[in-house]
Amino acid sequence: MDFPLLLLVLLALPFVVAAVIVAVSVIRRRRSAEAHGPATEPVHRGQADTAAVQSAAVHPPAAGRRVRAGRERRAASAGRLPDA
């Protein structure tokens, strides 16, 4: 095989593979749409309205925690241990 021809084949190969992947994806999407009908609501969060997603997100409030120094914790646990 001639060197320039091999170089052209190697340069074109990623584009050919990408074209095949896109074509297969389009065909599968069309067949899926024909079988299941058009999508009435978004399938993924990225397809939904941003405001609707943000208002639907429920974030539980953080539980309050009392911060204690390590020295206090050690003193409290040392006071509870029985004498050896």
FIDREN-569180 format. One line per field, with one value per atom (N, C-alpha, C, CB): residue in one letter; chain; atom name; z, y, x. Coordinates in nm, 2 decimals, m for minus. Each point is the difference from the previous one (the first is absolute). Glycine has a CB too. Layout:
REM residues N
type <- a ...
mol <- A ...
atom <- CA ...
zz <- Z ...
yy <- Y ...
xx <- X ...
REM end
This chain:
REM residues 84
type <- m m m m d d d d f f f f p p p p l l l l l l l l l l l l l l l l v v v v l l l l l l l l a a a a l l l l p p p p f f f f v v v v v v v v a a a a a a a a v v v v i i i i v v v v a a a a v v v v s s s s v v v v i i i i r r r r r r r r r r r r r r r r s s s s a a a a e e e e a a a a h h h h g g g g p p p p a a a a t t t t e e e e p p p p v v v v h h h h r r r r g g g g q q q q a a a a d d d d t t t t a a a a a a a a v v v v q q q q s s s s a a a a a a a a v v v v h h h h p p p p p p p p a a a a a a a a g g g g r r r r r r r r v v v v r r r r a a a a g g g g r r r r e e e e r r r r r r r r a a a a a a a a s s s s a a a a g g g g r r r r l l l l p p p p d d d d a a a a
mol <- A A A A A A A A A A A A A A A A A A A A A A A A A A A A A A A A A A A A A A A A A A A A A A A A A A A A A A A A A A A A A A A A A A A A A A A A A A A A A A A A A A A A A A A A A A A A A A A A A A A A A A A A A A A A A A A A A A A A A A A A A A A A A A A A A A A A A A A A A A A A A A A A A A A A A A A A A A A A A A A A A A A A A A A A A A A A A A A A A A A A A A A A A A A A A A A A A A A A A A A A A A A A A A A A A A A A A A A A A A A A A A A A A A A A A A A A A A A A A A A A A A A A A A A A A A A A A A A A A A A A A A A A A A A A A A A A A A A A A A A A A A A A A A A A A A A A A A A A A A A A A A A A A A A A A A A A A A A A A A A A A A A A A A A A A A A A A A A A
atom <- N CA C CB N CA C CB N CA C CB N CA C CB N CA C CB N CA C CB N CA C CB N CA C CB N CA C CB N CA C CB N CA C CB N CA C CB N CA C CB N CA C CB N CA C CB N CA C CB N CA C CB N CA C CB N CA C CB N CA C CB N CA C CB N CA C CB N CA C CB N CA C CB N CA C CB N CA C CB N CA C CB N CA C CB N CA C CB N CA C CB N CA C CB N CA C CB N CA C CB N CA C CB N CA C CB N CA C CB N CA C CB N CA C CB N CA C CB N CA C CB N CA C CB N CA C CB N CA C CB N CA C CB N CA C CB N CA C CB N CA C CB N CA C CB N CA C CB N CA C CB N CA C CB N CA C CB N CA C CB N CA C CB N CA C CB N CA C CB N CA C CB N CA C CB N CA C CB N CA C CB N CA C CB N CA C CB N CA C CB N CA C CB N CA C CB N CA C CB N CA C CB N CA C CB N CA C CB N CA C CB N CA C CB N CA C CB N CA C CB N CA C CB N CA C CB N CA C CB N CA C CB N CA C CB N CA C CB N CA C CB N CA C CB N CA C CB N CA C CB N CA C CB
zz <- 0.00 0.00 0.00 0.12 m0.20 m0.01 0.13 m0.26 0.30 0.12 0.00 0.03 m0.13 0.00 0.01 m0.13 0.07 0.00 0.14 m0.24 0.31 0.14 0.09 m0.05 0.03 0.08 m0.02 m0.02 m0.10 m0.02 0.07 m0.22 0.21 0.07 0.15 m0.19 0.24 0.15 0.04 0.00 m0.08 0.03 m0.01 m0.08 m0.01 m0.03 0.10 m0.24 0.30 0.08 0.12 m0.07 0.15 0.11 m0.05 0.13 m0.24 m0.05 m0.05 m0.07 0.01 m0.05 0.12 m0.20 0.31 0.12 0.06 0.04 m0.03 0.06 m0.08 0.09 m0.22 m0.08 0.02 m0.17 0.18 0.03 0.13 m0.14 0.24 0.14 m0.01 0.11 m0.17 m0.01 m0.08 0.01 m0.12 m0.08 0.08 m0.21 0.28 0.08 0.11 m0.05 0.11 0.11 m0.05 0.11 m0.23 m0.06 m0.04 m0.09 0.04 m0.04 0.12 m0.20 0.31 0.12 0.06 0.04 m0.04 0.06 m0.08 0.08 m0.21 m0.09 0.03 m0.17 0.17 0.03 0.14 m0.15 0.24 0.14 0.00 0.10 m0.17 0.00 m0.08 0.01 m0.11 m0.07 0.08 m0.21 0.29 0.08 0.12 m0.07 0.14 0.12 m0.01 0.11 m0.23 m0.02 0.05 0.02 m0.05 0.04 0.15 m0.22 0.27 0.15 0.04 0.00 0.10 0.04 0.10 m0.05 0.13 0.10 0.00 0.14 m0.09 m0.01 0.07 0.00 m0.07 0.05 0.10 m0.22 0.21 0.08 0.06 m0.14 0.26 0.06 m0.09 0.22 m0.30 m0.09 m0.10 0.04 m0.07 m0.10 0.06 m0.13 0.26 0.07 0.02 0.11 m0.08 0.03 0.13 m0.12 0.12 0.11 0.13 m0.16 0.14 0.12 0.06 m0.10 0.01 0.05 0.08 m0.19 0.14 0.07 0.13 m0.22 0.23 0.12 0.11 m0.13 0.08 0.10 0.04 m0.10 0.03 0.03 0.10 m0.22 0.22 0.08 0.15 m0.18 0.26 0.14 0.08 m0.03 0.10 0.08 0.15 m0.18 0.25 0.14 0.08 m0.03 0.13 0.08 0.07 0.03 m0.01 0.07 0.15 m0.18 0.24 0.14 0.08 m0.04 0.14 0.09 0.08 0.01 0.00 0.08 0.09 m0.19 0.31 0.09 m0.01 0.16 m0.18 m0.01 0.14 m0.23 0.25 0.13 m0.03 0.11 m0.03 m0.01 0.02 0.07 m0.12 0.02 0.14 m0.23 0.30 0.14 0.08 m0.03 0.00 0.08 m0.03 m0.01 m0.12 m0.03 0.07 m0.22 0.22 0.07 0.15 m0.18 0.24 0.14 0.04 0.01 m0.10 0.03 m0.02 m0.08 m0.02 m0.01 0.10 m0.24 0.29 0.10 0.14 m0.12 0.14 0.12 0.01 0.01 m0.12 m0.01 0.01 m0.13 0.11 0.00 0.15 m0.22 0.24 0.14 0.03 m0.02 0.15 0.05 m0.03 0.17 m0.21 m0.02 0.12 m0.23
yy <- m0.12 0.12 0.12 m0.12 0.22 0.12 0.09 m0.01 0.08 0.07 0.11 m0.05 0.14 0.10 m0.06 0.15 m0.26 m0.06 m0.05 m0.07 0.01 m0.05 0.12 m0.19 0.30 0.12 0.05 0.06 m0.05 0.04 m0.09 0.10 m0.23 m0.09 0.02 m0.17 0.18 0.02 0.14 m0.14 0.24 0.13 m0.01 0.12 m0.19 m0.01 m0.10 0.06 m0.15 m0.10 0.05 m0.14 0.24 0.05 0.07 0.03 0.03 0.07 m0.11 0.20 m0.30 m0.11 m0.07 m0.04 0.01 m0.06 0.09 m0.12 0.25 0.10 0.00 0.14 m0.14 0.00 m0.12 0.13 m0.25 m0.12 0.01 m0.13 0.18 0.01 0.09 m0.04 0.15 0.10 m0.06 0.19 m0.26 m0.06 m0.11 0.05 m0.13 m0.10 0.06 m0.16 0.26 0.07 0.06 0.05 0.02 0.06 m0.11 0.19 m0.30 m0.11 m0.06 m0.05 0.03 m0.06 0.10 m0.13 0.26 0.10 0.01 0.13 m0.14 0.00 m0.12 0.14 m0.26 m0.12 0.00 m0.12 0.18 0.01 0.09 m0.05 0.16 0.10 m0.06 0.19 m0.27 m0.06 m0.11 0.05 m0.12 m0.11 0.06 m0.15 0.25 0.05 0.13 m0.11 0.17 0.12 0.12 m0.11 0.23 0.12 0.01 0.12 m0.07 0.02 0.12 m0.10 0.08 0.11 0.09 m0.14 0.08 0.08 m0.03 0.00 0.08 m0.02 m0.13 0.25 m0.31 m0.13 0.02 m0.11 0.22 0.02 0.14 m0.15 0.17 0.13 0.11 m0.11 0.08 0.10 0.05 m0.10 0.03 0.04 0.08 m0.21 0.21 0.07 0.15 m0.22 0.29 0.14 0.02 0.05 0.03 0.02 0.04 0.06 0.03 0.05 m0.11 0.23 m0.32 m0.11 m0.10 0.03 m0.05 m0.10 0.06 m0.09 0.22 0.06 0.01 0.13 m0.11 0.01 m0.14 0.21 m0.31 m0.14 m0.06 m0.02 0.08 m0.06 0.02 0.03 m0.13 0.01 m0.03 m0.07 0.17 m0.02 0.00 0.12 m0.23 0.00 0.10 m0.24 0.30 0.09 m0.08 0.16 m0.09 m0.07 0.00 0.08 m0.20 m0.01 0.08 m0.23 0.29 0.08 m0.08 0.18 m0.15 m0.07 0.09 m0.17 0.13 0.08 m0.04 0.01 0.09 m0.02 0.00 0.11 m0.22 m0.01 m0.02 m0.10 0.16 m0.02 m0.14 0.24 m0.28 m0.13 m0.03 0.00 0.10 m0.01 m0.03 0.15 m0.09 m0.02 m0.14 0.24 m0.29 m0.13 m0.11 0.09 m0.07 m0.10 0.00 0.03 0.09 0.01 m0.07 0.22 m0.20 m0.06 m0.16 0.21 m0.25 m0.15 m0.06 0.03 0.04 m0.05 m0.01 0.10 m0.01 0.00 m0.12 0.24 m0.29 m0.12 m0.13 0.14 m0.15 m0.13 m0.05 0.06 m0.18 m0.06 0.00 m0.14 0.14 m0.01 m0.14 0.18 m0.19 m0.13 m0.06 0.07
xx <- 0.08 m0.08 0.09 m0.19 0.15 0.08 m0.02 m0.03 0.14 m0.01 m0.10 0.24 m0.25 m0.11 m0.14 0.15 m0.17 m0.14 m0.03 0.03 0.07 m0.02 m0.02 0.15 m0.08 m0.02 m0.14 0.24 m0.29 m0.14 m0.10 0.07 m0.05 m0.09 0.00 0.04 0.08 0.01 m0.06 0.20 m0.19 m0.06 m0.15 0.21 m0.27 m0.14 m0.07 0.04 0.03 m0.06 m0.08 0.19 m0.14 m0.08 m0.13 0.21 m0.21 m0.12 m0.10 0.13 m0.08 m0.09 m0.07 0.14 m0.06 m0.05 m0.11 0.22 m0.19 m0.09 m0.13 0.19 m0.18 m0.12 m0.08 0.12 m0.06 m0.08 m0.07 0.17 m0.10 m0.06 m0.12 0.22 m0.21 m0.11 m0.11 0.16 m0.13 m0.11 m0.08 0.14 m0.07 m0.06 m0.09 0.19 m0.13 m0.08 m0.13 0.22 m0.21 m0.12 m0.10 0.14 m0.10 m0.09 m0.07 0.15 m0.07 m0.06 m0.10 0.21 m0.18 m0.09 m0.13 0.20 m0.19 m0.12 m0.09 0.13 m0.06 m0.08 m0.06 0.15 m0.08 m0.06 m0.12 0.23 m0.22 m0.11 m0.12 0.17 m0.15 m0.11 m0.07 0.12 m0.04 m0.06 m0.07 0.18 m0.13 m0.06 m0.07 0.18 m0.18 m0.07 0.09 m0.23 0.18 0.08 0.00 m0.05 0.16 0.01 m0.08 0.23 m0.32 m0.08 0.06 m0.19 0.28 0.07 0.15 m0.21 0.29 0.15 0.04 0.03 0.07 0.05 0.11 m0.06 0.13 0.12 m0.01 0.14 m0.08 0.00 0.05 0.03 0.07 0.05 m0.09 0.22 m0.33 m0.10 m0.11 0.06 m0.07 m0.11 0.03 m0.06 m0.04 0.02 0.08 m0.22 0.31 0.09 m0.07 0.18 m0.28 m0.07 m0.09 0.00 m0.05 m0.08 0.08 m0.16 0.28 0.09 0.04 0.08 m0.05 0.05 m0.11 0.16 m0.28 m0.11 m0.04 m0.08 0.10 m0.03 0.10 m0.12 0.24 0.10 m0.03 0.17 m0.17 m0.03 0.13 m0.24 0.29 0.12 m0.04 0.14 m0.12 m0.03 0.09 m0.08 0.03 0.08 0.11 m0.20 0.31 0.11 m0.03 0.16 m0.13 m0.02 0.10 m0.10 0.05 0.09 0.09 m0.17 0.30 0.09 0.08 0.02 0.00 0.07 0.15 m0.20 0.28 0.14 0.07 0.00 0.07 0.07 0.15 m0.20 0.28 0.15 0.04 0.03 0.08 0.05 0.04 0.08 m0.03 0.03 m0.12 0.19 m0.30 m0.13 m0.05 m0.05 0.06 m0.05 0.09 m0.08 0.21 0.08 m0.02 0.17 m0.19 m0.03 m0.13 0.13 m0.23 m0.13 0.01 m0.11 0.18 0.01 0.09 m0.03 0.13 0.09 m0.07 0.19 m0.29 m0.07 m0.10 0.02 m0.06 m0.09 0.06 m0.15 0.28 0.07 0.02 0.12 m0.14 0.02 0.14 m0.21 0.24 0.14 0.05 m0.03 0.16 0.06 0.06 0.04
REM end
